[in-house]
Each structure stands twice: as C-alpha cells, then as structure tokens.
Amino acid sequence: MKLVWRYLAATFCLTFFFQFLLVILLTTTTMRAGGGLYWTLLVLGGSAPTIVAVYLVVRHDREADKKNFFKSLIAFRRNPFWFVFALAFPLAVGGLYRLVEDDARGFIDLSASDLLMFIPALFVGILLGGLEEVGWRGLLFRELQFQGPLVVVALLIGGIWGLWHIPLFFIEGMAHVDYAFLPYFLGALMYGVFLTYILVRTQSIGMAVLSHAAINAAAAIGLSVDYRNDLFTYLYLGLFILIGCFLLMQYEKEAAPGKM
C-alpha cells in the first residue's frame, strides 16, 4: 500500500500544482486560454498520472514485473470484439444520451464529417487523456486489485480519478467549467467501472488507454453526457454504473479465485 500512497500523493501534488498555477495566472494576469504557457501547464498537470506511474514502476518493480507491466501497455493482440467494445461503448453512451435527452433531429443531423473526426480525435485522445490509464487502471489497479471485491476497487479508483479532475473546473477554456461536479463525478465512476471491465477482460492496459481516448474523442464530436443537475442525467449515469458493476461481478464470479 505504500506504493499506492506514493503514487496518489505525487500525482495529485503535481497536477494540482501545475493546474492551479494556471488558474492563478489566468485570474491575476492578462494570460488567456490557448497560449503556449497555458497548454504547457495544462499538459504537465494532465501528464502526472502517467509520469509518476512510469517512474514508480521503473524505480521499484523487479525486472519481471516491469516487463509484464510494459508488455500489458502494448498488448493489442486481442479478440476484435474488445476493440469494437472499447471504441463503441463511449460513442453509444454519448449517442444514446443525446438521442433521448436532446431532440432526435440533432442526433440524426450528425454528419459523416463529424463522425470521421472521431478518428483524428482518437489519436489526440490517446496522448491527452488516454495515457492516464498507465497510472489509474495500470499501476493503481495492480496495487489495489486484491484489496477487496473488484467492483469496490473499480469504484474507488473511479472516484479518485473523478476528484483528480477538480482543477479543470476552474480553468478558463475547459469544458469542465460548465459542468456540475456531482454528475461529472458519477460519470467518472461509470466510465471507471467500464474501463476496469475492459482491462480485466483483455488483460491489457493498452486497451484501457484506447477506450479512455475514445471517451474523449466521442465528446469532441458531440457525443457525450451533459453533466448537469437534472433527474434524467442522474438516472442515466446511475443505470450505466449498475450495468458496469453487474458485468464486473459476473466476471469476478467466473474468474474466481484469480483476478488479473
């Protein structure tokens, strides 16, 4: 557990330092969103989960454990079903929400060019977001997976992941400024459960990276949940949390006594 606390302390300290420094600069100087320093501080803070995880693995793991960890990061020779699931699930969650909550015409009017933008957005999403999974569903899950039921571990990591995003709610130019925090936190729990499910089913951190990138790419083309305080949003997120928990419990029952 010592490694867990080191990981969390270093990750939160680095992210909060760089991103709250950005908040201070945006509110006390003439600095505006979009400049070089803006993106430098934002990316440095956002890269902390990856950088800290890689450092701790290299610094503390035995050679065999290092090899297994980094092998899992590039393990993509998997059943094609899981590639479809990893990429389609975020599109389905966002698309269904738009179809039900917004008028159907807005969903149907999504153009082919909008959908094609998903591909370049996916590659950007791997670098800006997806690689966080090296830490969250990589190192942190590895260290916590036998500390309790799989569902509890997945929800715990999802909750930590949601809290880690707090600085973004104060940064001009980020979509999070317009989000209500509680629905967003529930979204982190929901996606966290499904990312964990993909991880344990594929035994691949790389697949979790890919699906995390797909979450960001789906949002980039307008297929995402609106994190606002209304009953439908709460029920929608709650339903998918329950579905994800059920899938994890079924997996754990089938895989017992081993997990990953």
C-alpha positions in Angstrom: 0.0 0.0 0.0 3.0 2.3 0.5 3.4 2.5 -3.3 -0.3 3.5 -3.6 0.1 6.4 -1.3 3.3 7.5 -3.0 1.6 7.3 -6.4 -1.5 9.3 -5.2 0.5 11.9 -3.3 2.9 12.6 -6.2 0.2 12.6 -8.9 -2.2 14.9 -7.0 0.6 17.3 -5.9 2.0 17.6 -9.5 -1.4 18.0 -11.1 -2.8 20.4 -8.6 0.4 22.5 -8.6 0.6 23.0 -12.4 -3.1 23.4 -13.0 -3.9 25.7 -10.0 -0.8 27.7 -11.0 -2.5 28.1 -14.4 -5.7 29.2 -12.6 -3.8 31.8 -10.7 -2.1 33.1 -13.9 -5.5 33.3 -15.7 -7.1 35.2 -12.9 -4.3 37.6 -11.9 -2.5 38.4 -15.2 -3.5 39.1 -18.8 -2.9 35.5 -19.8 -5.7 33.9 -21.7 -6.7 30.4 -22.7 -4.9 28.8 -25.7 -1.4 30.2 -25.4 1.9 28.2 -25.2 2.2 28.6 -21.4 -1.5 27.7 -21.0 -1.1 24.4 -22.8 2.3 23.7 -21.2 0.9 23.9 -17.6 -2.3 22.1 -18.6 -0.4 19.2 -20.2 2.2 18.9 -17.4 -0.6 18.6 -14.9 -2.5 16.2 -17.0 0.5 14.0 -17.6 1.2 13.4 -13.9 -0.7 10.1 -13.7 1.4 8.7 -16.5 4.8 10.1 -15.5 4.5 9.2 -11.8 3.4 5.6 -12.7 6.2 5.0 -15.1 8.7 6.4 -12.6 7.5 4.2 -9.8 7.4 1.1 -11.9 10.9 1.7 -13.2 12.2 2.6 -9.8 10.6 0.0 -7.6 9.5 -3.0 -9.7 11.5 -6.1 -10.1 12.7 -6.8 -13.7 10.0 -9.4 -14.4 7.2 -7.1 -13.0 8.5 -4.2 -15.2 8.4 -6.4 -18.2 4.9 -7.6 -17.5 3.7 -4.0 -16.9 5.0 -2.5 -20.1 4.0 -5.6 -22.1 0.4 -5.1 -20.9 0.7 -1.5 -22.1 1.3 -2.6 -25.7 -0.8 -5.8 -25.6 -3.2 -5.3 -28.6 -3.4 -8.9 -30.0 -6.9 -9.4 -28.6 -10.2 -10.6 -29.8 -11.6 -8.0 -32.2 -14.8 -7.8 -30.2 -12.9 -6.0 -27.4 -11.6 -3.4 -29.9 -15.2 -2.8 -31.1 -16.4 -2.6 -27.5 -13.6 -0.3 -26.3 -14.3 2.2 -29.2 -18.1 1.8 -29.5 -19.1 2.0 -25.8 -18.2 5.7 -25.4 -20.0 6.5 -28.7 -23.1 4.5 -27.6 -23.3 6.1 -24.1 -22.9 9.6 -25.5 -25.1 9.0 -28.6 -28.0 7.4 -26.6 -27.9 10.3 -24.1 -28.2 12.8 -27.0 -30.9 10.8 -28.7 -33.1 10.7 -25.6 -32.3 14.0 -23.8 -32.0 16.2 -26.9 -34.3 16.1 -29.9 -33.7 13.2 -32.2 -33.1 15.5 -35.1 -29.9 16.9 -33.6 -28.6 13.3 -33.3 -29.7 12.3 -36.8 -28.1 15.5 -38.3 -24.7 14.4 -37.1 -22.8 14.5 -40.4 -20.4 12.0 -41.9 -17.6 14.5 -41.5 -18.4 14.8 -37.8 -18.1 11.0 -37.4 -14.9 11.0 -39.4 -13.4 13.5 -37.0 -13.6 10.7 -34.4 -10.5 9.1 -35.9 -8.1 12.0 -35.5 -9.7 12.9 -32.2 -9.0 9.4 -31.0 -5.2 9.8 -31.7 -5.2 13.1 -29.9 -7.2 11.5 -27.1 -4.5 8.8 -26.6 -1.9 11.5 -25.9 -4.2 13.9 -24.0 -6.1 11.6 -21.6 -5.7 8.0 -22.7 -2.2 7.6 -21.3 -3.5 8.4 -17.8 -4.6 4.8 -17.7 -0.9 3.8 -17.3 -1.5 5.1 -13.8 -5.2 4.7 -13.0 -6.1 1.3 -14.4 -2.4 0.3 -14.7 -0.3 0.8 -11.6 -3.1 1.8 -9.2 -5.3 -1.1 -10.2 -2.5 -3.5 -10.0 -1.7 -2.5 -6.4 -5.3 -2.4 -5.2 -6.9 -5.3 -7.1 -6.7 -7.8 -4.3 -7.6 -5.4 -1.5 -11.3 -6.0 -1.9 -14.1 -7.0 -4.4 -13.4 -6.0 -7.9 -16.5 -3.7 -8.0 -15.3 -1.8 -4.9 -11.8 -1.4 -6.3 -13.2 -0.1 -9.7 -15.5 2.4 -7.9 -12.7 3.5 -5.6 -10.3 4.2 -8.5 -13.1 5.8 -10.5 -13.8 8.1 -7.6 -10.2 9.1 -7.1 -10.0 9.7 -10.9 -13.0 12.0 -10.7 -11.5 14.0 -7.8 -8.2 14.3 -9.6 -10.0 16.4 -12.3 -11.1 19.1 -9.8 -8.6 21.8 -11.1 -10.2 21.6 -14.6 -13.4 23.1 -13.2 -11.6 26.4 -12.5 -9.6 26.7 -15.8 -10.9 29.0 -18.4 -11.4 27.3 -21.8 -12.1 23.8 -20.4 -15.5 22.3 -20.8 -15.5 21.3 -17.2 -16.2 25.0 -16.2 -19.8 24.4 -17.4 -20.2 21.0 -15.7 -22.0 20.3 -12.4 -19.5 18.4 -10.3 -21.7 15.6 -8.9 -22.9 14.3 -12.3 -19.4 14.5 -13.6 -18.2 12.5 -10.6 -20.9 9.9 -11.3 -19.6 9.9 -14.9 -16.1 9.1 -13.6 -17.5 6.2 -11.6 -19.4 4.9 -14.6 -16.5 5.2 -17.1 -14.1 3.9 -14.4 -16.1 0.7 -13.9 -16.3 0.0 -17.7 -12.6 0.8 -18.2 -11.8 -1.7 -15.4 -14.0 -4.2 -17.1 -12.2 -3.8 -20.4 -8.9 -4.1 -18.5 -9.7 -7.3 -16.7 -11.3 -8.9 -19.8 -8.4 -8.1 -22.1 -5.5 -8.2 -19.6 -4.3 -5.1 -21.4 -3.6 -1.6 -20.1 -3.3 -0.6 -23.7 -7.0 -1.4 -24.3 -8.0 0.8 -21.4 -5.8 3.6 -22.9 -7.7 3.1 -26.2 -11.1 3.2 -24.6 -10.3 6.3 -22.5 -9.1 8.0 -25.7 -12.5 7.0 -27.3 -14.4 8.7 -24.4 -12.6 12.0 -25.1 -12.9 11.6 -28.9 -16.7 10.9 -28.6 -17.0 14.1 -26.5 -15.0 16.0 -29.1 -17.6 15.2 -31.8 -20.5 16.0 -29.6 -21.5 12.5 -28.4 -21.2 12.8 -24.6 -23.3 13.1 -21.5 -24.2 16.7 -20.4 -23.0 16.8 -16.8 -25.9 18.9 -15.4 -28.1 18.7 -12.4 -31.3 17.1 -13.8 -33.1 13.9 -12.9 -32.6 12.2 -16.3 -28.8 12.7 -16.2 -28.6 11.2 -12.7 -30.8 8.2 -13.6 -28.9 7.6 -16.9 -25.5 7.6 -15.2 -26.8 5.5 -12.3 -28.2 2.9 -14.8 -24.8 2.5 -16.5 -23.0 2.3 -13.2 -25.3 -0.5 -12.2 -24.7 -2.3 -15.6 -21.0 -1.9 -15.3 -21.0 -3.2 -11.7 -23.1 -6.2 -12.8 -20.6 -7.0 -15.6 -17.7 -6.8 -13.1 -19.4 -9.0 -10.6 -20.2 -11.6 -13.3 -16.6 -11.5 -14.4 -15.3 -11.9 -10.9 -17.6 -14.9 -10.3 -16.3 -16.6 -13.5 -12.7 -15.7 -12.8 -12.5 -16.6 -9.1 -10.2 -17.1 -7.3 -7.8 -15.2 -9.6 -8.5 -11.7 -11.0 -5.8 -10.2 -13.2 
